[in-house]
Amino acid sequence: MNSTQNNISSASISASNGKNYDNVMIAGDGIGGLVFAGRLAQSERFAGRVTVVAPKGRPISRRLILGCSLRGSAVAPICQGLDIDRDTFLDAVFQSQSSYPACSRATLAMWKPNKNGKPFSPYGEGSWLGGSRGNGTPYAYSTRNQQITTKIRQFAENLPIEFIERKVESLDDLKSMATDKTGRTLYVNATGNPTLFGAPAKKPTRMCFAVQGAFRVGPEGLRAPLASGEIHAPFVRRNGIINVGFLTPFSDPLNPTATWYAILSRPVVADSGYDKDQELKTLTDELLAIAKGGGLIPVDPDETLAAALVPGGWFLDAPKSAPGTIELKQLYSAGVPTYFADGMSGAALSGITAADAVLKGRSPDADVIKMLRPFRASNYLHWTLMGPMSGMTNMILRAIPSIGSKLYAPQHRLWQEAFA
Ligand SMILES: Cc1cc2nc3c(=O)[nH]c(=O)nc-3n(C[C@H](O)[C@H](O)[C@H](O)COP(=O)(O)OP(=O)(O)OC[C@H]3O[C@@H](n4cnc5c(N)ncnc54)[C@H](O)[C@@H]3O)c2cc1C
């Protein structure tokens, strides 16, 4: 084979030239992998030619693992990928509740400790989504991550997708399961393992402490700035970093008395030197103090509270998929999704964008990176305000809260549900 033929042949299987594929093998059945699979399986070209390989079912536990705030912006791409309408999806996830725990407004405030063990109290309150009254269009719904992914998998099983129930060990392992041997199979890594297909291991540059749990309203009722139907983002400034949280209305089949979800997270530079246990304990104390300040009581904290140190990266870190593959999960995992609560939106939107790129013969890598740019820019601004410029952010929120909350407001369209 001469070099020209060689180039043509590698181009024909490159991820940038999707029109040459006619089979797809996907490792991983998370939101990104299943939305991608579903979108392709709805096309004439790929119907019955999409295979998802993953162990079925995640461990069941009352503890809240992974993200629980589903941004409104995730709903439309999930439904497109699964070929269902919005109410079918939300009825399934929220078990036909007549009203979903939707939020159409979001507030923020800085919280500080009080002396004598009293709960934390807020200052610098403002609204960053939905203005002063809310706009009737949901920005987020909250439930356990496992409930969302289980329902997505069930809907995906109605589409012409083949499921193989086992763990993928490597790219060669995935290749060994492909029935097509003509070189027209696209291999997709939709697992959280960045080295599964042979990419070199990279040390995380950022880490994020996170504590989250299920709560209910205490006997004295909710206290401002918490309000029903609203997200509240509490900020706590400690040692030059602003910890950011979300408190949202919530429902969870495994914790039926829980009506609120609360998370507090703290990003750090990976090699900054920290005492992991002490950090998680302090963060847990802060979360419980804020919740108490808002009138919330934890539901069985020994069984539902979860504390973790999650690896992250820089905002612009994006892998280059090797020819014939897509590093799908890595493409949408840049930055610190735990801190920004954009993991599920990123996953769903990237699943649709990457599938459309394959169908149109475009580069999934380039299209996903471009589509996610507004998220990355917004996250970068957020990171700067909460880290290097946390002193200024604190000062503005204290002095002119109405302006402080506007710093956060560009996020509107990255949260809002697109169906309305
Ligand atoms: C504490 C915390 C809080 C967060 N908060 C939010 C939030 O509020 N909102 C938000 O949107 N995001 C949030 N995130 C991020 C969010 O949880 C994730 O980004 C999102 O769940 C990613 O989902 P995914 O479907 O892309 O991937 P995953 O959930 O990682 O799915 C990967 C799938 O691949 C499977 N798999 C893994 N290895 C293999 C293998 N070798 N072979 C085959 N299959 C395999 C797994 O079983 C799994 O089903 C949070 C994350 C954390 C940790």
The ligand as a Tripos MOL2 file, in Angstrom:
@<TRIPOS>MOLECULE
LIG
   53    58     1     0     0
SMALL
NO_CHARGES

@<TRIPOS>ATOM
      1 C1        -20.9630   14.3100   44.2140 C.3       1 LIG1
      2 C2        -21.3440   14.6630   42.7970 C.ar      1 LIG1
      3 C3        -22.3400   15.6000   42.5650 C.ar      1 LIG1
      4 C4        -22.6680   15.9440   41.2670 C.ar      1 LIG1
      5 N1        -23.6840   16.8500   41.0510 N.ar      1 LIG1
      6 C5        -24.1700   17.0180   39.8160 C.ar      1 LIG1
      7 C6        -25.3900   17.7300   39.6070 C.ar      1 LIG1
      8 O1        -26.0110   18.2160   40.5440 O.2       1 LIG1
      9 N2        -25.8520   17.8390   38.3340 N.ar      1 LIG1
     10 C7        -25.1990   17.2830   37.2790 C.ar      1 LIG1
     11 O2        -25.6720   17.3910   36.1400 O.2       1 LIG1
     12 N3        -24.0500   16.5920   37.4560 N.ar      1 LIG1
     13 C8        -23.5540   16.4290   38.6920 C.ar      1 LIG1
     14 N4        -22.4560   15.6360   38.8850 N.ar      1 LIG1
     15 C9        -21.8470   14.9910   37.7340 C.3       1 LIG1
     16 C10       -22.7640   13.8590   37.2880 C.3       1 LIG1
     17 O3        -23.0870   12.9790   38.3330 O.3       1 LIG1
     18 C11       -22.0670   13.0630   36.2240 C.3       1 LIG1
     19 O4        -21.4100   13.9410   35.3410 O.3       1 LIG1
     20 C12       -23.0680   12.2960   35.4500 C.3       1 LIG1
     21 O5        -23.8010   11.4540   36.2850 O.3       1 LIG1
     22 C13       -22.2540   11.5390   34.4250 C.3       1 LIG1
     23 O6        -23.0110   10.6190   33.9360 O.3       1 LIG1
     24 P1        -22.5790    9.7620   32.6990 P.3       1 LIG1
     25 O7        -23.8240    9.1090   32.3800 O.co2     1 LIG1
     26 O8        -21.9120   10.5380   31.7070 O.co2     1 LIG1
     27 O9        -21.4520    8.7420   33.2300 O.3       1 LIG1
     28 P2        -21.4480    7.6700   34.3470 P.3       1 LIG1
     29 O10       -22.5700    7.8720   35.3080 O.co2     1 LIG1
     30 O11       -20.0660    7.6540   34.8750 O.co2     1 LIG1
     31 O12       -21.7660    6.3420   33.5550 O.3       1 LIG1
     32 C14       -20.7860    5.4850   33.0680 C.3       1 LIG1
     33 C15       -21.3950    4.1080   32.8960 C.3       1 LIG1
     34 O13       -20.3950    3.2570   32.3770 O.3       1 LIG1
     35 C16       -20.4280    2.0210   33.0600 C.3       1 LIG1
     36 N5        -19.0820    1.4980   33.0420 N.ar      1 LIG1
     37 C17       -18.0340    1.9330   33.7810 C.ar      1 LIG1
     38 N6        -16.9320    1.2150   33.4810 N.ar      1 LIG1
     39 C18       -17.2980    0.3320   32.5340 C.ar      1 LIG1
     40 C19       -16.5930   -0.6670   31.7900 C.ar      1 LIG1
     41 N7        -15.3000   -0.8810   31.9820 N.pl3     1 LIG1
     42 N8        -17.2880   -1.3730   30.8840 N.ar      1 LIG1
     43 C20       -18.5900   -1.1300   30.6590 C.ar      1 LIG1
     44 N9        -19.2940   -0.2130   31.3200 N.ar      1 LIG1
     45 C21       -18.6630    0.5120   32.2420 C.ar      1 LIG1
     46 C22       -20.9200    2.3180   34.4530 C.3       1 LIG1
     47 O14       -21.5430    1.1870   34.9850 O.3       1 LIG1
     48 C23       -21.8890    3.4660   34.1900 C.3       1 LIG1
     49 O15       -23.1790    2.9660   33.9900 O.3       1 LIG1
     50 C24       -22.0380   15.3170   40.1730 C.ar      1 LIG1
     51 C25       -21.0350   14.3800   40.4050 C.ar      1 LIG1
     52 C26       -20.6820   14.0470   41.6990 C.ar      1 LIG1
     53 C27       -19.6030   13.0340   41.9270 C.3       1 LIG1
@<TRIPOS>BOND
     1     1     2 1
     2     2     3 ar
     3     2    52 ar
     4     3     4 ar
     5     4     5 ar
     6     4    50 ar
     7     5     6 ar
     8     6     7 ar
     9     6    13 1
    10     7     8 2
    11     7     9 ar
    12     9    10 ar
    13    10    11 2
    14    10    12 ar
    15    12    13 ar
    16    13    14 ar
    17    14    15 1
    18    14    50 ar
    19    15    16 1
    20    16    17 1
    21    16    18 1
    22    18    19 1
    23    18    20 1
    24    20    21 1
    25    20    22 1
    26    22    23 1
    27    23    24 1
    28    24    25 2
    29    24    26 1
    30    24    27 1
    31    27    28 1
    32    28    29 2
    33    28    30 1
    34    28    31 1
    35    31    32 1
    36    32    33 1
    37    33    34 1
    38    33    48 1
    39    34    35 1
    40    35    36 1
    41    35    46 1
    42    36    37 ar
    43    36    45 ar
    44    37    38 ar
    45    38    39 ar
    46    39    40 ar
    47    39    45 ar
    48    40    41 1
    49    40    42 ar
    50    42    43 ar
    51    43    44 ar
    52    44    45 ar
    53    46    47 1
    54    46    48 1
    55    48    49 1
    56    50    51 ar
    57    51    52 ar
    58    52    53 1
@<TRIPOS>SUBSTRUCTURE
     1 LIG1         1 GROUP 0 **** ****
